[in-house]
């Protein structure tokens, strides 16, 4: 029997990407064949509402999917569904809104099971039929086949979501409304997902969440597992070669976490991504961020005291309402002092329904563009400085290609003596030089296949 074809479209953030990958793995595990959108009988769209522009892109993507010649079923999930589902389901009677991403695969199985047009080849294979029976009887858990992870990944790392939701109320953000309050994935579920990635031969897993550092899970004995303990449990209970942390709020990086990273540098990427958003106290206060610029600098210094090899990247918003030239200059100076290895620079974008959208002293778009360009120039300088500082050191490299990959510090690297067949491997390399394009060059250190 021919398999039912499906396509997963991801819109938005890193967490969405991880969720979309998990949906895709679930579909593969239950007999679907992943294909391009135009060939799919089922299309899943993971939506984004972080900005008004993102929401408009979501509507466009749903209209495009629903208008495909195969007349596919379109399942929409994600932030727009949690905020404004009607604006998507009104596009077509074949658009189904599913607020719970963990139930998307079950909803897909039900939707395809209800289809009776066999003349178009729409049917379930044996694995899907048996799964439909278990779903119908109330069992909605979707087991992941490690082989499905291998089939999905054209890359060498796999994201695992350990947390969702946010209890903060930053004045520019609407995600907390779409994602809901903070909640964490049980420890045993996280371990199971890491083991699945390990069995699939993935060299690196990336722990991710909407507010990653807010991970909290209470064990049966009343012990509360935080992000530091979780990381240690993963290292103790699995043999995954390397773990990387995704974006984590600056105030959530405590010294216990940094010590776990420092004591396990052979298996934990020496990398932290901090969404600082600004380096100016006044701007941070208007943003509703719960730390000061001085505290931020002190925390970064404490991190580097324990883990000198750490690479620190950031998110930064320029042109936030009320940001003056003086405030922007303070942010630039804070960035210089920290010395980021990478910077994701965003111009402030109004999001209707947030306090910042109605705030006075909105910054002129031309001013925002000029400030963004200045920050990006600084970011390029700091990236080269951080990369150059690593010459002579040894780091793990994950091979995305035969001779190219990503270091633990998240710098791109070319391995000059890489043998054939290295794609998907991880190995220690010694960094030897930095080229004009910003690539580090390295050589293998005592590598055994």
Buried (B, 14 or more C-beta within 10 A) or exposed (E): EEBBBBBBBBBBBBBBBBBBBBBBBBBBBBBBBBBEBEBBBBBBBBBBBBBBEBBEBBBEBBBBBBEBEBEBBBBBBBBBBBBBBEBBBEBBEBBBBBBEBBBBBBBBBBBBBEBEEEEEEBBBBEBBBEBBEBBEEEEBEBEBBBBBBBBBBEBBBBBBBBBBBBEBEBBBBBBBBBBBEBBBBEBEBBBBBBBBBBBBBBBBBBBBBBBBBBBBBEEEEEEEBBBBBBBBBBBEBBEBBBBBBBBBBBBBBBBBBBBBBBBBBEBBBBBBBBBBBBBBBBBBBBBBBBBEBEBBBEBBEBBBEBBEBBBBBBBBBBBBBBBEEEBBBBBBEBBEEBBBBBBBBBBBBBBEEBBBBEBEEBBEEEBBEBBBEBBBEBBEEBBBEBBEBBBEEBBBBBBBBBBBBBBBBBBBBBBEEBEEEBBBBBBBBBBEEBEEEEBBBBEBEEBEE
